[in-house]
Amino acid sequence: MDLDNAAAFMLGTIGYGAGTLVLVAVVVAINNIISKYWKPIQIFTADSWNINPPAQFIEQPREPK
């Protein structure tokens, strides 16, 4: 692989990554605009990255009397 091919590969990879980021941003923006018909996507919030959410109980815990 000579320098011209390596430069073209690098620019293509950077362009592909930048295009993918722009596409994701546009999809998130459009989805948030039409959020009254659909649940909005919340990617960049603290609770959206929570992989193991805390356990939810059916009944509220009772305090001893």
mmCIF file as Biopython writes it, N, C-alpha, C and O atoms, coordinates in Angstrom:
data_model
#
loop_
_atom_site.group_PDB
_atom_site.id
_atom_site.type_symbol
_atom_site.label_atom_id
_atom_site.label_alt_id
_atom_site.label_comp_id
_atom_site.label_asym_id
_atom_site.label_entity_id
_atom_site.label_seq_id
_atom_site.pdbx_PDB_ins_code
_atom_site.Cartn_x
_atom_site.Cartn_y
_atom_site.Cartn_z
_atom_site.occupancy
_atom_site.B_iso_or_equiv
_atom_site.auth_seq_id
_atom_site.auth_asym_id
_atom_site.pdbx_PDB_model_num
ATOM 1   N N  . MET A ? 1  ? 0.858   -1.166 0.000  1.0 0.0 1  A 1 
ATOM 2   C CA . MET A ? 1  ? 0.000   0.000  0.000  1.0 0.0 1  A 1 
ATOM 3   C C  . MET A ? 1  ? 0.909   1.235  0.000  1.0 0.0 1  A 1 
ATOM 4   O O  . MET A ? 1  ? 1.727   1.424  0.901  1.0 0.0 1  A 1 
ATOM 5   N N  . ASP A ? 2  ? 0.748   2.055  -1.014 1.0 0.0 2  A 1 
ATOM 6   C CA . ASP A ? 2  ? 1.571   3.265  -1.062 1.0 0.0 2  A 1 
ATOM 7   C C  . ASP A ? 2  ? 0.877   4.417  -0.339 1.0 0.0 2  A 1 
ATOM 8   O O  . ASP A ? 2  ? -0.218  4.257  0.200  1.0 0.0 2  A 1 
ATOM 9   N N  . LEU A ? 3  ? 1.513   5.553  -0.335 1.0 0.0 3  A 1 
ATOM 10  C CA . LEU A ? 3  ? 1.029   6.692  0.446  1.0 0.0 3  A 1 
ATOM 11  C C  . LEU A ? 3  ? -0.303  7.224  -0.082 1.0 0.0 3  A 1 
ATOM 12  O O  . LEU A ? 3  ? -1.145  7.659  0.703  1.0 0.0 3  A 1 
ATOM 13  N N  . ASP A ? 4  ? -0.502  7.194  -1.394 1.0 0.0 4  A 1 
ATOM 14  C CA . ASP A ? 4  ? -1.769  7.690  -1.952 1.0 0.0 4  A 1 
ATOM 15  C C  . ASP A ? 4  ? -2.945  6.821  -1.516 1.0 0.0 4  A 1 
ATOM 16  O O  . ASP A ? 4  ? -4.000  7.338  -1.150 1.0 0.0 4  A 1 
ATOM 17  N N  . ASN A ? 5  ? -2.764  5.502  -1.556 1.0 0.0 5  A 1 
ATOM 18  C CA . ASN A ? 5  ? -3.845  4.612  -1.123 1.0 0.0 5  A 1 
ATOM 19  C C  . ASN A ? 5  ? -4.113  4.744  0.374  1.0 0.0 5  A 1 
ATOM 20  O O  . ASN A ? 5  ? -5.264  4.723  0.808  1.0 0.0 5  A 1 
ATOM 21  N N  . ALA A ? 6  ? -3.047  4.881  1.158  1.0 0.0 6  A 1 
ATOM 22  C CA . ALA A ? 6  ? -3.226  5.024  2.600  1.0 0.0 6  A 1 
ATOM 23  C C  . ALA A ? 6  ? -3.951  6.320  2.932  1.0 0.0 6  A 1 
ATOM 24  O O  . ALA A ? 6  ? -4.813  6.333  3.811  1.0 0.0 6  A 1 
ATOM 25  N N  . ALA A ? 7  ? -3.619  7.410  2.247  1.0 0.0 7  A 1 
ATOM 26  C CA . ALA A ? 7  ? -4.288  8.689  2.494  1.0 0.0 7  A 1 
ATOM 27  C C  . ALA A ? 7  ? -5.759  8.624  2.086  1.0 0.0 7  A 1 
ATOM 28  O O  . ALA A ? 7  ? -6.625  9.153  2.783  1.0 0.0 7  A 1 
ATOM 29  N N  . ALA A ? 8  ? -6.035  7.977  0.961  1.0 0.0 8  A 1 
ATOM 30  C CA . ALA A ? 8  ? -7.428  7.844  0.529  1.0 0.0 8  A 1 
ATOM 31  C C  . ALA A ? 8  ? -8.222  6.983  1.503  1.0 0.0 8  A 1 
ATOM 32  O O  . ALA A ? 8  ? -9.378  7.285  1.800  1.0 0.0 8  A 1 
ATOM 33  N N  . PHE A ? 9  ? -7.605  5.907  2.002  1.0 0.0 9  A 1 
ATOM 34  C CA . PHE A ? 9  ? -8.277  5.055  2.983  1.0 0.0 9  A 1 
ATOM 35  C C  . PHE A ? 9  ? -8.565  5.819  4.266  1.0 0.0 9  A 1 
ATOM 36  O O  . PHE A ? 9  ? -9.658  5.711  4.823  1.0 0.0 9  A 1 
ATOM 37  N N  . MET A ? 10 ? -7.582  6.596  4.742  1.0 0.0 10 A 1 
ATOM 38  C CA . MET A ? 10 ? -7.765  7.367  5.971  1.0 0.0 10 A 1 
ATOM 39  C C  . MET A ? 10 ? -8.866  8.411  5.801  1.0 0.0 10 A 1 
ATOM 40  O O  . MET A ? 10 ? -9.717  8.552  6.679  1.0 0.0 10 A 1 
ATOM 41  N N  . LEU A ? 11 ? -8.864  9.137  4.698  1.0 0.0 11 A 1 
ATOM 42  C CA . LEU A ? 11 ? -9.904  10.143 4.470  1.0 0.0 11 A 1 
ATOM 43  C C  . LEU A ? 11 ? -11.278 9.503  4.303  1.0 0.0 11 A 1 
ATOM 44  O O  . LEU A ? 11 ? -12.284 10.053 4.751  1.0 0.0 11 A 1 
ATOM 45  N N  . GLY A ? 12 ? -11.316 8.351  3.665  1.0 0.0 12 A 1 
ATOM 46  C CA . GLY A ? 12 ? -12.591 7.636  3.522  1.0 0.0 12 A 1 
ATOM 47  C C  . GLY A ? 12 ? -13.128 7.170  4.854  1.0 0.0 12 A 1 
ATOM 48  O O  . GLY A ? 12 ? -14.331 7.250  5.104  1.0 0.0 12 A 1 
ATOM 49  N N  . THR A ? 13 ? -12.248 6.684  5.712  1.0 0.0 13 A 1 
ATOM 50  C CA . THR A ? 13 ? -12.669 6.228  7.034  1.0 0.0 13 A 1 
ATOM 51  C C  . THR A ? 13 ? -13.168 7.392  7.885  1.0 0.0 13 A 1 
ATOM 52  O O  . THR A ? 13 ? -14.195 7.282  8.555  1.0 0.0 13 A 1 
ATOM 53  N N  . ILE A ? 14 ? -12.444 8.498  7.856  1.0 0.0 14 A 1 
ATOM 54  C CA . ILE A ? 14 ? -12.873 9.687  8.601  1.0 0.0 14 A 1 
ATOM 55  C C  . ILE A ? 14 ? -14.201 10.207 8.050  1.0 0.0 14 A 1 
ATOM 56  O O  . ILE A ? 14 ? -15.083 10.586 8.821  1.0 0.0 14 A 1 
ATOM 57  N N  . GLY A ? 15 ? -14.349 10.228 6.747  1.0 0.0 15 A 1 
ATOM 58  C CA . GLY A ? 15 ? -15.603 10.675 6.134  1.0 0.0 15 A 1 
ATOM 59  C C  . GLY A ? 15 ? -16.768 9.772  6.470  1.0 0.0 15 A 1 
ATOM 60  O O  . GLY A ? 15 ? -17.874 10.248 6.725  1.0 0.0 15 A 1 
ATOM 61  N N  . TYR A ? 16 ? -16.527 8.466  6.471  1.0 0.0 16 A 1 
ATOM 62  C CA . TYR A ? 16 ? -17.584 7.519  6.821  1.0 0.0 16 A 1 
ATOM 63  C C  . TYR A ? 16 ? -18.017 7.701  8.274  1.0 0.0 16 A 1 
ATOM 64  O O  . TYR A ? 16 ? -19.212 7.694  8.571  1.0 0.0 16 A 1 
ATOM 65  N N  . GLY A ? 17 ? -17.052 7.864  9.181  1.0 0.0 17 A 1 
ATOM 66  C CA . GLY A ? 17 ? -17.385 8.075  10.591 1.0 0.0 17 A 1 
ATOM 67  C C  . GLY A ? 17 ? -18.125 9.375  10.818 1.0 0.0 17 A 1 
ATOM 68  O O  . GLY A ? 17 ? -19.092 9.419  11.579 1.0 0.0 17 A 1 
ATOM 69  N N  . ALA A ? 18 ? -17.674 10.445 10.157 1.0 0.0 18 A 1 
ATOM 70  C CA . ALA A ? 18 ? -18.352 11.740 10.308 1.0 0.0 18 A 1 
ATOM 71  C C  . ALA A ? 18 ? -19.768 11.683 9.734  1.0 0.0 18 A 1 
ATOM 72  O O  . ALA A ? 18 ? -20.699 12.246 10.308 1.0 0.0 18 A 1 
ATOM 73  N N  . GLY A ? 19 ? -19.922 11.009 8.615  1.0 0.0 19 A 1 
ATOM 74  C CA . GLY A ? 19 ? -21.254 10.867 8.021  1.0 0.0 19 A 1 
ATOM 75  C C  . GLY A ? 19 ? -22.194 10.070 8.906  1.0 0.0 19 A 1 
ATOM 76  O O  . GLY A ? 19 ? -23.377 10.390 9.019  1.0 0.0 19 A 1 
ATOM 77  N N  . THR A ? 20 ? -21.662 9.030  9.533  1.0 0.0 20 A 1 
ATOM 78  C CA . THR A ? 20 ? -22.480 8.232  10.439 1.0 0.0 20 A 1 
ATOM 79  C C  . THR A ? 20 ? -22.915 9.050  11.649 1.0 0.0 20 A 1 
ATOM 80  O O  . THR A ? 20 ? -24.066 8.959  12.077 1.0 0.0 20 A 1 
ATOM 81  N N  . LEU A ? 21 ? -22.010 9.846  12.203 1.0 0.0 21 A 1 
ATOM 82  C CA . LEU A ? 21 ? -22.370 10.706 13.334 1.0 0.0 21 A 1 
ATOM 83  C C  . LEU A ? 21 ? -23.433 11.730 12.952 1.0 0.0 21 A 1 
ATOM 84  O O  . LEU A ? 21 ? -24.357 11.984 13.725 1.0 0.0 21 A 1 
ATOM 85  N N  . VAL A ? 22 ? -23.307 12.314 11.774 1.0 0.0 22 A 1 
ATOM 86  C CA . VAL A ? 22 ? -24.302 13.287 11.309 1.0 0.0 22 A 1 
ATOM 87  C C  . VAL A ? 22 ? -25.650 12.603 11.113 1.0 0.0 22 A 1 
ATOM 88  O O  . VAL A ? 22 ? -26.686 13.162 11.475 1.0 0.0 22 A 1 
ATOM 89  N N  . LEU A ? 23 ? -25.647 11.400 10.542 1.0 0.0 23 A 1 
ATOM 90  C CA . LEU A ? 23 ? -26.895 10.675 10.323 1.0 0.0 23 A 1 
ATOM 91  C C  . LEU A ? 23 ? -27.588 10.356 11.645 1.0 0.0 23 A 1 
ATOM 92  O O  . LEU A ? 23 ? -28.805 10.512 11.755 1.0 0.0 23 A 1 
ATOM 93  N N  . VAL A ? 24 ? -26.835 9.915  12.645 1.0 0.0 24 A 1 
ATOM 94  C CA . VAL A ? 24 ? -27.421 9.622  13.956 1.0 0.0 24 A 1 
ATOM 95  C C  . VAL A ? 24 ? -27.979 10.889 14.584 1.0 0.0 24 A 1 
ATOM 96  O O  . VAL A ? 24 ? -29.063 10.863 15.167 1.0 0.0 24 A 1 
ATOM 97  N N  . ALA A ? 25 ? -27.256 11.997 14.476 1.0 0.0 25 A 1 
ATOM 98  C CA . ALA A ? 25 ? -27.731 13.260 15.048 1.0 0.0 25 A 1 
ATOM 99  C C  . ALA A ? 25 ? -29.017 13.724 14.371 1.0 0.0 25 A 1 
ATOM 100 O O  . ALA A ? 25 ? -29.916 14.234 15.040 1.0 0.0 25 A 1 
ATOM 101 N N  . VAL A ? 26 ? -29.118 13.555 13.055 1.0 0.0 26 A 1 
ATOM 102 C CA . VAL A ? 26 ? -30.327 13.956 12.329 1.0 0.0 26 A 1 
ATOM 103 C C  . VAL A ? 26 ? -31.510 13.075 12.731 1.0 0.0 26 A 1 
ATOM 104 O O  . VAL A ? 26 ? -32.619 13.575 12.916 1.0 0.0 26 A 1 
ATOM 105 N N  . VAL A ? 27 ? -31.282 11.773 12.866 1.0 0.0 27 A 1 
ATOM 106 C CA . VAL A ? 27 ? -32.365 10.865 13.269 1.0 0.0 27 A 1 
ATOM 107 C C  . VAL A ? 27 ? -32.858 11.212 14.670 1.0 0.0 27 A 1 
ATOM 108 O O  . VAL A ? 27 ? -34.064 11.234 14.911 1.0 0.0 27 A 1 
ATOM 109 N N  . VAL A ? 28 ? -31.934 11.484 15.600 1.0 0.0 28 A 1 
ATOM 110 C CA . VAL A ? 28 ? -32.332 11.843 16.962 1.0 0.0 28 A 1 
ATOM 111 C C  . VAL A ? 28 ? -33.086 13.170 16.960 1.0 0.0 28 A 1 
ATOM 112 O O  . VAL A ? 28 ? -34.088 13.305 17.662 1.0 0.0 28 A 1 
ATOM 113 N N  . ALA A ? 29 ? -32.624 14.148 16.187 1.0 0.0 29 A 1 
ATOM 114 C CA . ALA A ? 29 ? -33.289 15.451 16.135 1.0 0.0 29 A 1 
ATOM 115 C C  . ALA A ? 29 ? -34.699 15.329 15.553 1.0 0.0 29 A 1 
ATOM 116 O O  . ALA A ? 29 ? -35.642 15.913 16.087 1.0 0.0 29 A 1 
ATOM 117 N N  . ILE A ? 30 ? -34.844 14.581 14.474 1.0 0.0 30 A 1 
ATOM 118 C CA . ILE A ? 30 ? -36.177 14.408 13.865 1.0 0.0 30 A 1 
ATOM 119 C C  . ILE A ? 30 ? -37.098 13.664 14.814 1.0 0.0 30 A 1 
ATOM 120 O O  . ILE A ? 30 ? -38.269 14.020 14.943 1.0 0.0 30 A 1 
ATOM 121 N N  . ASN A ? 31 ? -36.590 12.637 15.477 1.0 0.0 31 A 1 
ATOM 122 C CA . ASN A ? 31 ? -37.428 11.885 16.410 1.0 0.0 31 A 1 
ATOM 123 C C  . ASN A ? 31 ? -37.857 12.754 17.585 1.0 0.0 31 A 1 
ATOM 124 O O  . ASN A ? 31 ? -38.985 12.627 18.063 1.0 0.0 31 A 1 
ATOM 125 N N  . ASN A ? 32 ? -36.987 13.627 18.055 1.0 0.0 32 A 1 
ATOM 126 C CA . ASN A ? 32 ? -37.373 14.499 19.159 1.0 0.0 32 A 1 
ATOM 127 C C  . ASN A ? 32 ? -38.348 15.585 18.712 1.0 0.0 32 A 1 
ATOM 128 O O  . ASN A ? 32 ? -39.142 16.065 19.522 1.0 0.0 32 A 1 
ATOM 129 N N  . ILE A ? 33 ? -38.306 15.978 17.450 1.0 0.0 33 A 1 
ATOM 130 C CA . ILE A ? 33 ? -39.276 16.950 16.944 1.0 0.0 33 A 1 
ATOM 131 C C  . ILE A ? 33 ? -40.671 16.344 16.904 1.0 0.0 33 A 1 
ATOM 132 O O  . ILE A ? 33 ? -41.647 17.009 17.251 1.0 0.0 33 A 1 
ATOM 133 N N  . ILE A ? 34 ? -40.771 15.082 16.481 1.0 0.0 34 A 1 
ATOM 134 C CA . ILE A ? 34 ? -42.084 14.437 16.389 1.0 0.0 34 A 1 
ATOM 135 C C  . ILE A ? 34 ? -42.381 13.628 17.646 1.0 0.0 34 A 1 
ATOM 136 O O  . ILE A ? 34 ? -43.089 12.622 17.592 1.0 0.0 34 A 1 
ATOM 137 N N  . SER A ? 35 ? -41.835 14.071 18.781 1.0 0.0 35 A 1 
ATOM 138 C CA . SER A ? 35 ? -41.945 13.289 20.008 1.0 0.0 35 A 1 
ATOM 139 C C  . SER A ? 35 ? -43.357 13.259 20.586 1.0 0.0 35 A 1 
ATOM 140 O O  . SER A ? 35 ? -43.645 12.425 21.445 1.0 0.0 35 A 1 
ATOM 141 N N  . LYS A ? 36 ? -44.235 14.138 20.142 1.0 0.0 36 A 1 
ATOM 142 C CA . LYS A ? 36 ? -45.595 14.054 20.686 1.0 0.0 36 A 1 
ATOM 143 C C  . LYS A ? 36 ? -46.352 12.874 20.099 1.0 0.0 36 A 1 
ATOM 144 O O  . LYS A ? 36 ? -47.397 12.490 20.624 1.0 0.0 36 A 1 
ATOM 145 N N  . TYR A ? 37 ? -45.843 12.294 19.020 1.0 0.0 37 A 1 
ATOM 146 C CA . TYR A ? 37 ? -46.440 11.094 18.446 1.0 0.0 37 A 1 
ATOM 147 C C  . TYR A ? 37 ? -45.656 9.841  18.808 1.0 0.0 37 A 1 
ATOM 148 O O  . TYR A ? 37 ? -46.138 8.732  18.579 1.0 0.0 37 A 1 
ATOM 149 N N  . TRP A ? 38 ? -44.458 9.991  19.369 1.0 0.0 38 A 1 
ATOM 150 C CA . TRP A ? 38 ? -43.568 8.878  19.626 1.0 0.0 38 A 1 
ATOM 151 C C  . TRP A ? 38 ? -42.719 9.226  20.837 1.0 0.0 38 A 1 
ATOM 152 O O  . TRP A ? 38 ? -42.534 10.405 21.138 1.0 0.0 38 A 1 
ATOM 153 N N  . LYS A ? 39 ? -42.205 8.234  21.530 1.0 0.0 39 A 1 
ATOM 154 C CA . LYS A ? 39 ? -41.351 8.492  22.688 1.0 0.0 39 A 1 
ATOM 155 C C  . LYS A ? 39 ? -40.008 9.046  22.226 1.0 0.0 39 A 1 
ATOM 156 O O  . LYS A ? 39 ? -39.367 8.445  21.365 1.0 0.0 39 A 1 
ATOM 157 N N  . PRO A ? 40 ? -39.563 10.180 22.775 1.0 0.0 40 A 1 
ATOM 158 C CA . PRO A ? 40 ? -38.289 10.759 22.328 1.0 0.0 40 A 1 
ATOM 159 C C  . PRO A ? 40 ? -37.092 9.907  22.745 1.0 0.0 40 A 1 
ATOM 160 O O  . PRO A ? 40 ? -37.122 9.240  23.779 1.0 0.0 40 A 1 
ATOM 161 N N  . ILE A ? 41 ? -36.053 9.939  21.939 1.0 0.0 41 A 1 
ATOM 162 C CA . ILE A ? 41 ? -34.816 9.233  22.239 1.0 0.0 41 A 1 
ATOM 163 C C  . ILE A ? 41 ? -33.988 10.105 23.166 1.0 0.0 41 A 1 
ATOM 164 O O  . ILE A ? 41 ? -33.777 11.286 22.889 1.0 0.0 41 A 1 
ATOM 165 N N  . GLN A ? 42 ? -33.518 9.532  24.262 1.0 0.0 42 A 1 
ATOM 166 C CA . GLN A ? 42 ? -32.688 10.264 25.200 1.0 0.0 42 A 1 
ATOM 167 C C  . GLN A ? 42 ? -31.369 9.525  25.339 1.0 0.0 42 A 1 
ATOM 168 O O  . GLN A ? 42 ? -31.220 8.647  26.190 1.0 0.0 42 A 1 
ATOM 169 N N  . ILE A ? 43 ? -30.413 9.890  24.494 1.0 0.0 43 A 1 
ATOM 170 C CA . ILE A ? 43 ? -29.130 9.194  24.489 1.0 0.0 43 A 1 
ATOM 171 C C  . ILE A ? 43 ? -28.159 9.833  25.467 1.0 0.0 43 A 1 
ATOM 172 O O  . ILE A ? 43 ? -27.430 9.130  26.167 1.0 0.0 43 A 1 
ATOM 173 N N  . PHE A ? 44 ? -28.142 11.138 25.520 1.0 0.0 44 A 1 
ATOM 174 C CA . PHE A ? 44 ? -27.115 11.843 26.272 1.0 0.0 44 A 1 
ATOM 175 C C  . PHE A ? 44 ? -27.604 12.311 27.631 1.0 0.0 44 A 1 
ATOM 176 O O  . PHE A ? 44 ? -27.321 13.436 28.042 1.0 0.0 44 A 1 
ATOM 177 N N  . THR A ? 45 ? -28.340 11.450 28.332 1.0 0.0 45 A 1 
ATOM 178 C CA . THR A ? 45 ? -28.753 11.747 29.697 1.0 0.0 45 A 1 
ATOM 179 C C  . THR A ? 45 ? -28.121 10.719 30.626 1.0 0.0 45 A 1 
ATOM 180 O O  . THR A ? 45 ? -27.702 9.649  30.186 1.0 0.0 45 A 1 
ATOM 181 N N  . ALA A ? 46 ? -28.056 11.046 31.903 1.0 0.0 46 A 1 
ATOM 182 C CA . ALA A ? 46 ? -27.374 10.165 32.856 1.0 0.0 46 A 1 
ATOM 183 C C  . ALA A ? 46 ? -28.082 8.829  32.997 1.0 0.0 46 A 1 
ATOM 184 O O  . ALA A ? 46 ? -27.420 7.799  33.128 1.0 0.0 46 A 1 
ATOM 185 N N  . ASP A ? 47 ? -29.420 8.816  32.973 1.0 0.0 47 A 1 
ATOM 186 C CA . ASP A ? 47 ? -30.136 7.565  33.168 1.0 0.0 47 A 1 
ATOM 187 C C  . ASP A ? 47 ? -30.203 6.708  31.908 1.0 0.0 47 A 1 
ATOM 188 O O  . ASP A ? 47 ? -30.589 5.543  31.994 1.0 0.0 47 A 1 
ATOM 189 N N  . SER A ? 48 ? -29.847 7.235  30.755 1.0 0.0 48 A 1 
ATOM 190 C CA . SER A ? 48 ? -29.913 6.431  29.546 1.0 0.0 48 A 1 
ATOM 191 C C  . SER A ? 48 ? -28.759 5.440  29.438 1.0 0.0 48 A 1 
ATOM 192 O O  . SER A ? 48 ? -28.849 4.477  28.677 1.0 0.0 48 A 1 
ATOM 193 N N  . TRP A ? 49 ? -27.671 5.658  30.188 1.0 0.0 49 A 1 
ATOM 194 C CA . TRP A ? 49 ? -26.520 4.754  30.145 1.0 0.0 49 A 1 
ATOM 195 C C  . TRP A ? 49 ? -26.563 3.730  31.265 1.0 0.0 49 A 1 
ATOM 196 O O  . TRP A ? 49 ? -25.609 2.968  31.425 1.0 0.0 49 A 1 
ATOM 197 N N  . ASN A ? 50 ? -27.639 3.685  32.049 1.0 0.0 50 A 1 
ATOM 198 C CA . ASN A ? 50 ? -27.747 2.762  33.166 1.0 0.0 50 A 1 
ATOM 199 C C  . ASN A ? 50 ? -28.052 1.362  32.642 1.0 0.0 50 A 1 
ATOM 200 O O  . ASN A ? 50 ? -29.164 1.098  32.183 1.0 0.0 50 A 1 
ATOM 201 N N  . ILE A ? 51 ? -27.069 0.467  32.710 1.0 0.0 51 A 1 
ATOM 202 C CA . ILE A ? 51 ? -27.244 -0.881 32.169 1.0 0.0 51 A 1 
ATOM 203 C C  . ILE A ? 51 ? -28.032 -1.751 33.125 1.0 0.0 51 A 1 
ATOM 204 O O  . ILE A ? 51 ? -28.910 -2.501 32.697 1.0 0.0 51 A 1 
ATOM 205 N N  . ASN A ? 52 ? -27.738 -1.666 34.404 1.0 0.0 52 A 1 
ATOM 206 C CA . ASN A ? 52 ? -28.430 -2.464 35.415 1.0 0.0 52 A 1 
ATOM 207 C C  . ASN A ? 52 ? -29.277 -1.542 36.283 1.0 0.0 52 A 1 
ATOM 208 O O  . ASN A ? 52 ? -28.801 -1.046 37.304 1.0 0.0 52 A 1 
ATOM 209 N N  . PRO A ? 53 ? -30.534 -1.303 35.888 1.0 0.0 53 A 1 
ATOM 210 C CA . PRO A ? 53 ? -31.371 -0.407 36.702 1.0 0.0 53 A 1 
ATOM 211 C C  . PRO A ? 53 ? -31.678 -1.044 38.055 1.0 0.0 53 A 1 
ATOM 212 O O  . PRO A ? 53 ? -31.661 -2.268 38.184 1.0 0.0 53 A 1 
ATOM 213 N N  . PRO A ? 54 ? -31.956 -0.228 39.050 1.0 0.0 54 A 1 
ATOM 214 C CA . PRO A ? 54 ? -32.271 -0.787 40.370 1.0 0.0 54 A 1 
ATOM 215 C C  . PRO A ? 54 ? -33.569 -1.593 40.319 1.0 0.0 54 A 1 
ATOM 216 O O  . PRO A ? 54 ? -34.450 -1.332 39.500 1.0 0.0 54 A 1 
ATOM 217 N N  . ALA A ? 55 ? -33.664 -2.559 41.198 1.0 0.0 55 A 1 
ATOM 218 C CA . ALA A ? 55 ? -34.838 -3.429 41.230 1.0 0.0 55 A 1 
ATOM 219 C C  . ALA A ? 55 ? -36.085 -2.630 41.588 1.0 0.0 55 A 1 
ATOM 220 O O  . ALA A ? 55 ? -36.046 -1.750 42.448 1.0 0.0 55 A 1 
ATOM 221 N N  . GLN A ? 56 ? -37.177 -2.941 40.929 1.0 0.0 56 A 1 
ATOM 222 C CA . GLN A ? 56 ? -38.444 -2.279 41.220 1.0 0.0 56 A 1 
ATOM 223 C C  . GLN A ? 56 ? -39.352 -3.282 41.913 1.0 0.0 56 A 1 
ATOM 224 O O  . GLN A ? 56 ? -39.506 -4.415 41.456 1.0 0.0 56 A 1 
ATOM 225 N N  . PHE A ? 57 ? -39.945 -2.860 43.010 1.0 0.0 57 A 1 
ATOM 226 C CA . PHE A ? 57 ? -40.798 -3.736 43.779 1.0 0.0 57 A 1 
ATOM 227 C C  . PHE A ? 57 ? -42.254 -3.471 43.429 1.0 0.0 57 A 1 
ATOM 228 O O  . PHE A ? 57 ? -42.637 -2.345 43.112 1.0 0.0 57 A 1 
ATOM 229 N N  . ILE A ? 58 ? -43.052 -4.519 43.491 1.0 0.0 58 A 1 
ATOM 230 C CA . ILE A ? 58 ? -44.477 -4.373 43.195 1.0 0.0 58 A 1 
ATOM 231 C C  . ILE A ? 58 ? -45.155 -3.602 44.327 1.0 0.0 58 A 1 
ATOM 232 O O  . ILE A ? 58 ? -45.980 -2.723 44.080 1.0 0.0 58 A 1 
ATOM 233 N N  . GLU A ? 59 ? -44.807 -3.933 45.553 1.0 0.0 59 A 1 
ATOM 234 C CA . GLU A ? 59 ? -45.373 -3.246 46.712 1.0 0.0 59 A 1 
ATOM 235 C C  . GLU A ? 59 ? -44.321 -2.337 47.317 1.0 0.0 59 A 1 
ATOM 236 O O  . GLU A ? 59 ? -43.128 -2.640 47.282 1.0 0.0 59 A 1 
ATOM 237 N N  . GLN A ? 60 ? -44.762 -1.239 47.862 1.0 0.0 60 A 1 
ATOM 238 C CA . GLN A ? 60 ? -43.852 -0.336 48.550 1.0 0.0 60 A 1 
ATOM 239 C C  . GLN A ? 60 ? -43.402 -0.998 49.863 1.0 0.0 60 A 1 
ATOM 240 O O  . GLN A ? 60 ? -44.212 -1.625 50.545 1.0 0.0 60 A 1 
ATOM 241 N N  . PRO A ? 61 ? -42.140 -0.865 50.211 1.0 0.0 61 A 1 
ATOM 242 C CA . PRO A ? 61 ? -41.697 -1.451 51.494 1.0 0.0 61 A 1 
ATOM 243 C C  . PRO A ? 61 ? -42.387 -0.770 52.669 1.0 0.0 61 A 1 
ATOM 244 O O  . PRO A ? 61 ? -42.556 0.449  52.683 1.0 0.0 61 A 1 
ATOM 245 N N  . ARG A ? 62 ? -42.778 -1.562 53.643 1.0 0.0 62 A 1 
ATOM 246 C CA . ARG A ? 62 ? -43.486 -1.033 54.801 1.0 0.0 62 A 1 
ATOM 247 C C  . ARG A ? 62 ? -42.508 -0.769 55.927 1.0 0.0 62 A 1 
ATOM 248 O O  . ARG A ? 62 ? -41.584 -1.546 56.166 1.0 0.0 62 A 1 
ATOM 249 N N  . GLU A ? 63 ? -42.726 0.338  56.615 1.0 0.0 63 A 1 
ATOM 250 C CA . GLU A ? 63 ? -41.890 0.654  57.767 1.0 0.0 63 A 1 
ATOM 251 C C  . GLU A ? 63 ? -42.442 -0.047 58.988 1.0 0.0 63 A 1 
ATOM 252 O O  . GLU A ? 63 ? -43.658 -0.126 59.161 1.0 0.0 63 A 1 
ATOM 253 N N  . PRO A ? 64 ? -41.570 -0.555 59.837 1.0 0.0 64 A 1 
ATOM 254 C CA . PRO A ? 64 ? -42.066 -1.223 61.065 1.0 0.0 64 A 1 
ATOM 255 C C  . PRO A ? 64 ? -42.711 -0.222 62.006 1.0 0.0 64 A 1 
ATOM 256 O O  . PRO A ? 64 ? -42.296 0.935  62.080 1.0 0.0 64 A 1 
ATOM 257 N N  . LYS A ? 65 ? -43.731 -0.678 62.726 1.0 0.0 65 A 1 
ATOM 258 C CA . LYS A ? 65 ? -44.454 0.194  63.657 1.0 0.0 65 A 1 
ATOM 259 C C  . LYS A ? 65 ? -43.790 0.240  64.996 1.0 0.0 65 A 1 
ATOM 260 O O  . LYS A ? 65 ? -44.268 0.927  65.899 1.0 0.0 65 A 1 
#
